[in-house]
Amino acid sequence: MGRKSLTNQHNQSGEFFVDTRCIGCGACTYVAPNIFVLYDSKAIVFQQPSHPDSIQDALIALHSCPVFSIGTHTLSTNVTLPCLIDDNVYFCGYNAESSFGASSYLIRRNQGNILVDSPRFDKRLVRILEEMGGLAYIYLTHQDDIADYKKFQKHFNAKVIFHRDDFNSKITQADITLEGEEEYVLDDEVRIIIQRGHTKGHTVLLYKNHFLFSGDHLAYNLNNETLYAFKDYCWFDWPTQLRSLERLNHYTFSHLLPAHGAPYESDANIMKEKLYHYLQGEKK
């Protein structure tokens, strides 16, 4: 919970506030872009929520802050997470500081629920996940966003899916180890596509040919309505990442769910066009 004594002076006055411990990860601005913005590399409240839906968004952002720097003056902060995005795909919240506020997601399925990247291990989230059927798999896109995956793995006896090329001191093995460049098909709904670049072993998950969980590989810019990749935060090889993105345009998806950035939904053909135009611009 945010500390009133550390309230950022640039907040718009009202019920919600952000304190100066903010690390500028941007998680709240993706969850509630009409309420929070980054100002001088820190989040602030630029518009107080005024109706139930926007208050709910602000509360989800509060529980998604990895350093607990969002607070309220009088409201109860109770909120139910994960929250539904579309179909049977959910946003988990409870973003972790060790992943610099990266978002994680839940795919709820009869074949076994899948946690996509790891949030922080919070007993409130764990209780809801138990009620939703637990976790059969924990899929990790790459080495940066693993957070508390071991705690979730142990609690739910879940199988971890991860690429060998991103093994490090924090994750040395997986129950399903991805290898080389070959995509992995879990079943008729889920395929994992190798997308090297941001890291050597980065992968993305395509669900039902509609939902693309892109990790740190591809994101959406709300301001100019474009797809883009994080060139300044490419830890392995930028040309390799661009080639991976070119191959990604051979797949079909209508929802983009990144670790950093706002979820984006559009027509599959528009997605292809936006990705194509972005890549053409990078080639200039």
KEMAR-459069 format. One record per residue (C-alpha): z, x, y; residue in three letters. Coordinates in steps of 0.02 Angstrom, whole numbers, padded with zeros to 5 digits, always signed. Each point is the difference from the previous one (the first is absolute). Layout:
# KEMAR-459069
ZXYALA
...
***
This chain:
# KEMAR-459069
+00000+00000+00000MET
-00044+00065+00172GLY
+00138+00069+00110ARG
+00020-00093+00163LYS
+00074+00154+00082SER
-00164+00093-00033LEU
-00118-00137+00057THR
-00165+00066+00066ASN
-00008-00041+00185GLN
-00184-00049-00015HIS
+00034-00151-00112ASN
-00036-00169+00077GLN
+00171-00080+00020SER
+00046-00133-00125GLY
+00063-00028-00177GLU
-00087+00144-00089PHE
+00008+00185+00045PHE
-00049+00170-00067VAL
+00116+00148+00021ASP
-00045+00180+00037THR
+00020+00059-00180ARG
-00175-00066-00033CYS
-00113+00131-00083ILE
-00162-00079+00059GLY
-00068-00041-00173CYS
-00078-00161+00065GLY
+00057-00109-00144ALA
+00067-00137+00115CYS
-00162-00002+00100THR
-00099-00037-00159TYR
+00119-00137-00057VAL
+00020-00083+00170ALA
-00136+00066+00118PRO
+00032-00138+00127ASN
+00181+00054+00021ILE
+00009+00189-00021PHE
-00106+00142+00069VAL
+00015+00188+00006LEU
+00047+00066+00172TYR
+00016+00188+00025ASP
-00002+00021-00191SER
+00142-00122-00029LYS
-00002-00186-00041ALA
+00059-00126+00129ILE
+00005-00188+00016VAL
-00137-00043+00123PHE
+00007-00188-00028GLN
+00149-00097-00066GLN
-00039-00124-00141PRO
+00009-00179+00059SER
-00037-00109-00152HIS
+00058-00001-00182PRO
-00151+00090-00072ASP
+00011+00144+00123SER
+00188+00011-00023ILE
-00031+00013-00188GLN
-00125+00140+00031ASP
+00126+00092+00107ALA
+00132-00015-00136LEU
-00121+00066-00130ILE
-00034+00147+00115ALA
+00187+00026+00019LEU
+00020+00016-00189HIS
-00155+00111-00010SER
+00063+00129+00124CYS
+00035+00158-00100PRO
+00136+00063+00119VAL
+00085-00167+00041PHE
-00040+00011+00185SER
-00046-00184+00027ILE
+00139-00123+00039GLY
+00044-00170+00069THR
+00139-00053+00115HIS
+00053-00165-00080THR
-00121-00054-00138LEU
+00034+00008-00185SER
-00115+00130-00074THR
-00021-00086-00168ASN
-00180-00001-00061VAL
-00083-00009-00171THR
-00103+00149-00054LEU
-00123+00028-00080PRO
-00103-00121+00103CYS
-00166-00073-00054LEU
-00161+00072+00073ILE
-00129-00095-00102ASP
-00027-00061-00178ASP
+00137+00090-00099ASN
+00010+00155+00110VAL
+00158+00035+00100TYR
+00062+00118+00135PHE
+00163+00080-00056CYS
+00078+00058+00162GLY
+00149+00119-00009TYR
-00112+00146+00050ASN
+00072+00173-00035ALA
+00025+00141+00125GLU
-00050+00127-00133SER
-00173-00081-00001SER
-00004-00008+00191PHE
+00010-00188-00004GLY
-00143-00028-00123ALA
-00025-00178-00060SER
+00014-00049-00182SER
-00064-00154-00088TYR
+00031-00108-00153LEU
-00132-00076-00111ILE
+00079-00142-00099ARG
-00091-00029-00165ARG
+00027-00081-00169ASN
-00054+00166-00076GLN
+00142+00089+00088GLY
+00043+00026+00183ASN
-00062+00157+00089ILE
+00092+00088+00141LEU
-00127+00091+00109VAL
+00084+00154+00077ASP
+00187+00000+00020SER
+00114-00076+00131PRO
+00182+00052+00017ARG
+00115-00061-00138PHE
+00093-00145+00079ASP
+00108-00118-00103LYS
-00069-00152+00092ARG
-00178+00047-00045LEU
+00050+00043-00178VAL
+00081-00170-00024ARG
-00157-00092+00058ILE
-00111+00110-00109LEU
+00109-00046-00148GLU
-00022-00184+00040GLU
-00188+00027+00012MET
-00011+00074-00174GLY
+00043+00183+00028GLY
-00123+00144-00003LEU
-00113+00051-00143ALA
-00090+00138+00096TYR
+00030+00110+00151ILE
-00166+00061+00067TYR
+00010+00143+00126LEU
-00154+00038+00104THR
+00050+00180+00035HIS
+00145+00120+00022GLN
+00050-00050+00178ASP
+00055-00179-00031ASP
+00108+00010-00156ILE
+00168-00032+00089ALA
+00127-00072-00124ASP
-00121-00030-00143TYR
+00117+00082-00127LYS
+00137-00126+00037LYS
-00122-00145-00022PHE
-00069+00080-00158GLN
+00172+00018-00076LYS
+00062-00173+00052HIS
-00152-00094-00064PHE
-00054+00119-00139ASN
-00171-00001+00082ALA
-00148+00111-00043LYS
-00054+00118+00138VAL
-00186+00025+00034ILE
-00045+00159+00095PHE
-00134+00135+00010HIS
+00038+00170-00075ARG
-00070+00094+00150ASP
+00139-00066+00111ASP
+00144+00050-00113PHE
+00130+00098+00097ASN
+00186+00038-00002SER
+00043-00183+00034LYS
-00115-00075-00131ILE
-00040+00108-00150THR
-00061-00129-00125GLN
-00060-00179-00021ALA
-00009-00127-00139ASP
-00186-00023+00035ILE
-00070+00164+00066THR
-00168-00012+00087LEU
-00118+00146-00024GLU
-00154+00072+00085GLY
-00125-00115+00086GLU
-00005-00142-00126GLU
+00058-00170+00060GLU
+00135-00081-00105TYR
-00014-00181-00056VAL
+00170-00077-00035LEU
-00074-00170-00047ASP
-00135-00119+00059ASP
+00087-00023+00168GLU
+00057+00176+00046VAL
-00096+00161+00019ARG
+00057+00162+00080ILE
-00131+00102+00092ILE
+00017+00186+00032ILE
-00014+00032+00188GLN
+00036+00182+00034ARG
+00016+00065+00177GLY
+00165-00046+00082HIS
+00077+00086-00151THR
-00085+00074-00152LYS
+00063-00138-00115GLY
-00011-00149+00116HIS
-00056-00163-00082THR
-00020-00181+00053VAL
+00025-00161-00097LEU
-00127-00141-00002LEU
+00068-00168-00056TYR
-00116-00145-00048LYS
-00140+00082+00101ASN
+00084-00071+00155HIS
+00157+00099+00041PHE
-00014+00186+00035LEU
+00166+00093+00010PHE
-00056+00154+00094SER
+00156+00106+00024GLY
-00032+00130+00135ASP
-00187+00006-00037HIS
-00069-00141+00108LEU
+00074-00111+00135ALA
-00045-00130+00131TYR
+00014+00020+00188ASN
+00058-00161+00082LEU
-00051+00056+00173ASN
-00185+00032-00031ASN
-00018-00099-00163GLU
-00067+00146-00101THR
+00037+00082-00165LEU
+00050+00182+00011TYR
+00085+00144-00090ALA
+00137+00118+00061PHE
-00096+00160+00037LYS
+00148+00083+00085ASP
+00108-00035-00153TYR
-00120+00057-00136CYS
+00101+00119-00109TRP
-00135+00051-00126PHE
-00180-00004+00064ASP
-00085-00110+00130TRP
-00181+00014-00062PRO
+00063-00047-00174THR
+00086-00153+00073GLN
-00160-00056+00086LEU
-00098+00019-00162ARG
+00134-00102-00088SER
-00017-00137+00130LEU
-00188-00002-00024GLU
+00028-00034-00185ARG
+00126-00135+00043LEU
-00138-00099+00085ASN
-00074-00033-00172HIS
+00148-00114-00037TYR
+00035-00174+00065THR
+00160-00049+00089PHE
+00048-00125+00134SER
+00182+00049+00032HIS
+00056+00173+00056LEU
+00185+00038-00029LEU
+00041+00174+00065PRO
+00163+00097-00004ALA
-00015+00032+00187HIS
-00086-00131+00106GLY
-00018-00187+00005ALA
-00068-00097-00150PRO
-00174-00061+00034TYR
-00099-00143-00077GLU
-00185-00033+00023SER
-00160-00042-00090ASP
-00044+00133-00130ALA
-00167+00033+00084ASN
+00085+00027+00167ILE
+00117+00124-00084MET
-00149+00097-00063LYS
-00081-00002+00172GLU
+00158+00062+00085LYS
+00023+00140-00125LEU
-00184+00048+00014TYR
+00006+00005+00190HIS
+00159+00104-00003TYR
-00078+00127-00117LEU
-00159+00008+00103GLN
+00105+00037+00153GLY
+00092+00141-00090GLU
-00166+00080-00046LYS
-00056+00016+00182LYS
***
